[in-house]
Amino acid sequence: MLTLRIRVVAFAAAIAAPCAACAPTEAPESEAELEARARAVHAAALTIDTHDDIPFDFATPEVDPLNADRQVNLEKMRAGGLDVGFFIVYVGQGARTRDGYREAAEGAVTKFEAIHRMAEQMYPDQIEIAYRADDVERIHATGKLVAAIGIENGYVIGRDISLLADYFDRGARYMTLAHNGHNDIADSAQPRSQLGDALEEHDGLSAFGEQVVAEMNRLGIMVDISHISKDAALDAIRASRAPVIASHSATVGVQPHPRNLDDEALLALRDNGGVVQVVAYPAYVKATPPEKAEELAELRYMRGFPGTFGPDSLETMSSQDKFEYEMGIRALEVKYPPPSVVDLVNHIDYAVKLIGIDHVGISSDFDGGGGVLHWDDASETPNVTLELVRRGYSEEDIAKLWGGNLLRVWREVERVAGETTPAPPPAR
């Protein structure tokens, strides 16, 4: 476990002892004292997680938002002091056809309705939807949890830009321009060959994508550059009159990955006034050592699986093979520890040093693949604050990382929208 080393502080020269070596010093902070201080800092901060995925049957008897077996539910948010969650309207990239666009829009509405059902019908005494940045603080002051809504993948508008206004009215306050696979708006950081994607399609943002960014600025929807290619991200930053966000991305400087932002993109985001929400997605946080993959393959081979190993493979093992396999997995996790809160905060450190404390935030991607050791669900959120305190971040800086920076961007997006002349209806 890391320990915070407190620099010895001598009394002022005017009252110093004659011998400097004999000067009184502050006692090092104990682990218990550090943890108590971190708890106080966490309780004082307004904590915002900008990416929490939901299934299509969210807010039904099958997936109760209160206590469903998920990384984020209302009970876990309370337990972990996670005040605000952006619940995500995500539809995966599909065919760019009339039927594909219709199905994507229907899927989006299903998730919008689920979020509203949670907040307005099932648990209105516990959580409320924020439509403006000021709403976040107002709702939080009442003691309720706060729900905000983000869209992941602009595929849900197809080619119909007027859908943005409809989604805005339903509560959407950011939209990720693309996801895995190119769409009509932008190139993806991870093209999908099964969709027929070339490495690039638009060389960044398409002409239609520029119109989408302008309409998002007009409405007051934050432009999200996570998941899109570097060229598309730079184009979106240049096109946007308001600050942009990266709702759930980490840094290439710590972990090279197509989904992470390199220094050029981070600096452009800073100059735009935006914020990168550093994400706790294991593959983006820390690379899996090739030795671990090799040893895992060998372990599976020894248990009778020389080829594909699927979810049902354990069920076909003998009890002895299953026991030995699980023991082998545990040994691998000890030998090659999974990404942890320490690795996540390494990315935060890197981003803060490069672009400054005012342009960095935190996100989990819970229930969408996110989660690292010691922050694997909302109830463990204080562990992130504890690691930030260990690194010497001040209470003010931690408040910025946990939500202050995101709220600043949100307010600026609202200001730009308020100054934008309404556009005529788009041509059909």
C-alpha positions in Angstrom: 0.0 0.0 0.0 1.3 3.4 -0.8 2.0 5.9 2.0 1.9 9.6 1.8 5.1 11.2 2.9 4.7 14.5 4.6 7.6 16.9 4.1 9.2 17.9 7.4 8.5 21.6 8.1 10.7 23.6 10.4 9.5 26.5 12.5 10.1 30.0 11.1 13.6 31.3 11.5 12.5 33.9 14.1 11.6 31.1 16.6 13.8 28.4 15.3 16.1 26.5 17.7 19.8 27.4 17.6 20.5 24.0 16.1 18.6 23.4 12.9 18.8 19.7 13.3 17.1 20.1 16.7 14.1 22.1 15.3 10.7 20.7 16.0 9.0 19.0 13.1 5.5 17.9 12.2 4.8 14.2 12.8 4.2 12.1 9.7 0.6 11.5 9.0 -0.6 8.0 10.0 -2.5 5.8 7.6 -5.6 6.2 9.8 -5.3 10.0 9.7 -4.8 10.0 5.9 -7.8 7.9 5.4 -9.9 10.1 7.7 -8.8 13.2 5.8 -9.6 11.5 2.5 -13.1 10.6 3.8 -13.7 14.2 4.7 -12.4 15.4 1.3 -14.7 12.9 -0.5 -17.7 13.9 1.5 -17.2 17.6 0.7 -16.7 17.0 -3.1 -19.6 16.9 -5.6 -18.7 13.7 -7.3 -19.7 13.2 -11.0 -19.2 10.1 -13.0 -19.7 10.9 -16.7 -20.3 7.4 -18.1 -22.6 4.7 -16.6 -24.1 2.3 -19.1 -27.6 0.8 -18.8 -29.3 -2.1 -20.6 -32.5 -1.9 -22.7 -34.5 -3.4 -19.8 -33.3 -0.9 -17.3 -35.8 0.4 -14.7 -38.0 -2.7 -15.0 -38.6 -5.5 -12.5 -35.7 -7.4 -14.2 -33.2 -4.5 -13.7 -34.3 -2.5 -10.7 -32.1 0.7 -10.5 -32.3 0.6 -6.7 -30.4 -2.6 -6.1 -29.8 -4.6 -9.3 -26.7 -6.7 -9.4 -24.8 -4.0 -11.4 -21.8 -1.8 -10.8 -24.0 1.2 -10.5 -27.3 1.2 -8.6 -28.8 3.7 -6.3 -27.7 1.9 -3.1 -24.1 1.6 -4.3 -24.1 5.3 -5.3 -25.2 6.2 -1.8 -22.7 3.8 -0.2 -19.8 5.2 -2.2 -20.7 8.9 -2.1 -21.2 9.0 -5.9 -23.5 12.0 -6.2 -24.1 12.2 -9.9 -24.2 9.6 -12.7 -24.5 10.3 -16.4 -26.8 7.4 -17.4 -26.0 6.5 -21.0 -28.3 6.1 -24.0 -26.1 3.8 -26.1 -27.0 2.0 -29.3 -24.2 0.1 -31.0 -23.2 0.9 -34.6 -25.3 -1.0 -37.2 -26.2 -0.7 -40.8 -26.6 2.8 -42.2 -29.9 2.1 -43.9 -33.4 3.4 -43.3 -34.2 0.4 -41.2 -30.9 0.7 -39.3 -31.5 4.3 -38.5 -35.1 3.6 -37.4 -34.1 0.8 -35.1 -31.3 2.9 -33.6 -33.7 5.8 -32.9 -36.2 3.4 -31.3 -33.4 1.9 -29.1 -32.4 5.4 -28.0 -36.0 6.3 -27.0 -36.2 3.0 -25.0 -33.3 4.0 -22.9 -34.4 7.6 -22.5 -37.7 6.4 -21.3 -36.0 4.0 -18.8 -34.0 6.8 -17.2 -37.1 8.9 -16.9 -39.0 6.0 -15.4 -36.3 5.5 -12.8 -36.3 9.2 -11.7 -40.0 10.1 -12.2 -42.0 7.0 -11.4 -39.9 4.5 -9.5 -37.6 6.5 -7.2 -38.5 10.3 -7.4 -37.7 10.6 -3.7 -34.1 9.4 -4.3 -32.9 10.7 -7.7 -33.8 13.5 -10.1 -32.8 14.3 -13.6 -30.6 17.4 -14.2 -31.2 19.4 -17.3 -28.8 22.3 -16.5 -25.5 22.5 -14.7 -27.2 24.5 -12.0 -29.7 21.7 -11.5 -26.9 19.4 -10.4 -26.0 21.6 -7.4 -29.7 22.3 -6.6 -30.7 18.6 -6.6 -27.6 17.6 -4.7 -28.5 20.2 -2.0 -31.8 18.5 -1.4 -30.0 15.2 -0.5 -31.1 13.4 -3.7 -28.8 11.6 -6.1 -28.5 13.3 -9.5 -29.1 11.6 -12.9 -27.8 13.3 -16.1 -28.1 11.8 -19.6 -25.5 11.3 -22.2 -25.8 9.7 -25.7 -23.1 7.3 -26.8 -22.9 7.1 -30.6 -24.4 9.7 -32.9 -25.7 6.8 -35.0 -28.9 7.3 -33.2 -29.7 10.4 -35.3 -28.8 8.7 -38.5 -28.9 11.5 -41.1 -31.8 13.4 -39.4 -30.2 16.3 -37.6 -33.6 17.4 -36.2 -33.5 14.4 -33.8 -30.9 16.3 -31.8 -33.6 18.7 -30.6 -35.9 15.8 -29.7 -33.1 14.1 -27.7 -32.2 17.4 -26.0 -35.8 17.8 -24.9 -35.6 14.3 -23.5 -32.6 15.3 -21.4 -29.5 14.5 -23.5 -26.6 16.9 -22.5 -23.7 15.3 -24.3 -23.3 13.1 -27.3 -20.4 10.9 -28.3 -20.1 11.5 -32.1 -19.3 7.9 -33.0 -18.6 4.6 -31.3 -16.9 1.4 -32.5 -17.3 1.8 -36.3 -17.6 4.8 -38.5 -20.9 6.5 -38.9 -22.2 9.5 -41.0 -20.8 12.0 -38.5 -17.2 10.9 -37.9 -14.6 8.3 -38.2 -14.2 5.9 -35.3 -11.0 5.3 -33.4 -11.8 1.6 -33.9 -13.2 0.8 -37.4 -15.1 -2.4 -37.7 -14.3 -4.6 -40.7 -17.5 -6.5 -40.3 -19.4 -3.3 -41.1 -17.2 -2.8 -44.2 -15.2 0.0 -42.6 -12.0 1.2 -44.2 -9.3 2.6 -41.9 -10.8 6.1 -42.6 -14.0 7.2 -44.3 -14.3 10.9 -43.8 -10.6 11.8 -42.9 -12.0 12.9 -39.6 -15.3 14.7 -39.2 -17.7 14.6 -42.2 -19.4 17.7 -43.7 -22.6 16.4 -42.1 -20.6 16.0 -38.8 -19.7 19.7 -38.9 -23.5 20.5 -39.1 -24.1 18.2 -36.2 -21.5 20.0 -34.1 -23.0 23.4 -34.9 -26.5 22.2 -34.0 -25.2 20.7 -30.7 -23.6 24.1 -29.9 -26.9 25.8 -30.7 -28.9 23.5 -28.5 -26.5 23.2 -25.6 -25.4 19.6 -26.0 -21.7 18.9 -25.1 -19.7 17.5 -28.0 -18.0 14.3 -26.8 -14.8 13.2 -28.7 -14.3 9.8 -26.9 -14.3 6.9 -29.3 -13.7 8.9 -32.5 -10.4 9.0 -34.4 -7.7 11.5 -33.6 -8.4 13.4 -36.9 -12.1 13.5 -36.1 -11.4 14.7 -32.6 -9.2 17.5 -33.8 -11.8 18.5 -36.4 -14.6 18.5 -33.8 -12.5 20.7 -31.5 -11.9 23.1 -34.3 -15.5 23.1 -35.4 -17.0 23.6 -31.9 -17.7 27.1 -30.7 -18.0 25.7 -27.1 -15.6 23.5 -25.1 -15.8 19.8 -25.8 -15.4 16.8 -23.5 -13.9 13.4 -23.8 -16.5 11.6 -21.6 -14.4 8.4 -21.0 -10.9 8.3 -22.3 -7.4 7.8 -20.9 -3.9 9.0 -22.1 -1.7 7.5 -24.9 1.3 8.9 -22.8 0.7 6.2 -20.2 -1.0 3.5 -22.2 -0.9 3.5 -26.0 -4.3 2.5 -27.2 -6.5 3.7 -30.2 -9.2 4.8 -27.7 -6.8 7.0 -25.7 -5.9 10.6 -26.4 -2.4 11.6 -27.4 -0.6 14.8 -26.3 -1.6 16.7 -29.4 -5.3 15.9 -28.9 -5.1 16.7 -25.2 -3.4 20.0 -25.8 -6.0 20.9 -28.4 -8.8 20.0 -25.9 -7.1 22.3 -23.3 -6.9 25.2 -25.7 -10.5 24.7 -26.5 -11.3 24.9 -22.8 -12.6 21.4 -22.6 -12.1 18.5 -20.1 -11.0 14.9 -20.5 -12.8 12.5 -18.1 -10.1 9.9 -17.4 -11.7 6.5 -17.6 -11.3 3.3 -15.5 -11.5 0.9 -18.4 -8.8 -1.7 -17.8 -7.5 -2.0 -21.3 -7.2 1.7 -21.7 -5.5 2.1 -18.2 -2.8 -0.6 -18.4 -1.6 -3.1 -21.0 -1.9 -6.8 -20.4 1.6 -8.2 -20.4 2.1 -10.7 -23.2 3.6 -13.1 -20.7 0.2 -13.2 -18.9 -1.6 -14.0 -22.1 0.8 -16.8 -22.9 0.5 -18.3 -19.5 -3.3 -18.0 -19.6 -3.3 -19.9 -22.9 -1.0 -22.6 -21.5 -3.3 -22.9 -18.4 -6.3 -23.4 -20.6 -4.5 -25.9 -22.8 -3.5 -27.9 -19.8 -7.2 -28.0 -18.7 -8.2 -29.4 -22.1 -9.0 -26.2 -24.1 -6.3 -25.8 -26.9 -8.6 -23.5 -28.9 -11.6 -21.4 -28.1 -12.4 -20.8 -24.5 -15.9 -19.5 -24.0 -18.3 -18.7 -21.2 -19.5 -22.3 -21.0 -16.1 -23.8 -20.9 -15.9 -24.0 -17.1 -19.2 -26.0 -17.1 -17.6 -28.8 -19.1 -14.6 -29.1 -16.9 -14.3 -31.9 -14.4 -14.4 -30.7 -10.8 -10.7 -31.2 -10.4 -9.8 -29.4 -13.6 -12.1 -26.5 -12.6 -10.5 -26.2 -9.2 -7.0 -26.2 -10.7 -8.0 -23.8 -13.4 -9.4 -21.3 -10.8 -6.3 -21.7 -8.6 -4.2 -21.0 -11.7 -6.2 -17.8 -12.5 -5.7 -16.6 -8.9 -1.9 -17.2 -9.2 -1.8 -15.2 -12.5 -3.7 -12.3 -10.9 -1.1 -12.3 -8.1 1.8 -12.5 -10.5 0.3 -10.0 -13.0 -1.9 -7.7 -11.0 -4.9 -6.2 -12.9 -5.2 -2.5 -13.4 -6.0 -0.7 -10.1 -6.9 2.8 -8.8 -3.1 3.5 -8.7 -2.9 2.9 -12.5 -6.0 5.1 -13.1 -4.5 8.0 -11.1 -1.3 7.6 -13.1 -3.3 8.7 -16.1 -4.8 11.6 -14.1 -1.3 12.7 -13.0 -0.1 12.6 -16.6 -3.0 14.6 -17.9 -2.8 17.2 -15.1 0.9 17.7 -15.7 0.3 18.1 -19.5 -2.8 20.2 -19.7 -3.5 21.5 -16.1 -5.8 20.6 -13.3 -8.7 22.6 -14.8 -9.1 20.3 -17.8 -9.2 16.8 -16.2 -12.0 14.8 -14.7 -13.0 11.2 -13.8 -15.3 8.6 -15.3 -15.8 4.8 -14.8 -17.6 3.3 -17.8 -19.3 1.1 -15.2 -21.6 -1.6 -16.7 -19.9 -1.0 -20.0 -16.7 -2.8 -19.3 -15.1 -0.3 -16.9 -13.8 -0.9 -13.4 -10.4 -1.4 -11.9 -9.1 -3.0 -8.7 -10.5 -1.0 -5.8 -12.9 1.0 -8.0 -15.0 -1.8 -9.5 -18.4 -0.4 -8.6 -19.9 2.8 -7.3 -19.6 1.8 -3.7 -15.8 1.9 -4.0 -15.7 5.5 -5.3 -13.9 6.8 -2.1 -10.9 4.8 -3.0 -10.2 7.1 -6.0 -10.3 10.1 -3.7 -8.0 8.3 -1.2 -5.4 7.7 -4.0 -5.6 11.4 -5.0 -5.0 12.4 -1.4 -2.0 10.1 -1.3 -0.6 11.8 -4.3 -0.8 15.2 -2.6 -3.8 16.7 -4.5 -5.5 19.5 -2.6 -9.2 19.5 -1.6 -9.8 22.2 -4.1 -8.1 20.2 -6.9 -10.0 17.0 -6.0 -13.3 18.9 -6.2 -12.3 20.1 -9.7 -11.4 16.6 -10.8 -14.6 15.1 -9.4 -17.0 17.5 -11.0 -16.0 21.1 -10.9 -14.3 21.0 -14.3 -17.2 19.2 -15.9 -19.7 21.7 -14.5 -17.6 24.6 -15.8 -17.7 23.1 -19.3 -21.4 22.4 -19.1 -22.1 26.0 -18.1 -20.0 27.4 -20.9 -21.8 25.1 -23.4 -25.1 26.6 -22.0 -23.7 30.1 -22.4 -22.7 29.5 -26.0 -26.1 28.1 -26.8 -27.8 31.1 -25.3 -25.9 33.4 -27.6 -26.5 31.4 -30.7 -29.1 32.6 -33.2 -31.7 29.9 -33.8 -31.1 28.0 -37.0 -33.8 27.5 -39.6 -35.3 24.0 -39.9 -32.8 21.7 -41.6 -33.5 20.6 -45.2 -35.0 17.2 -45.5 
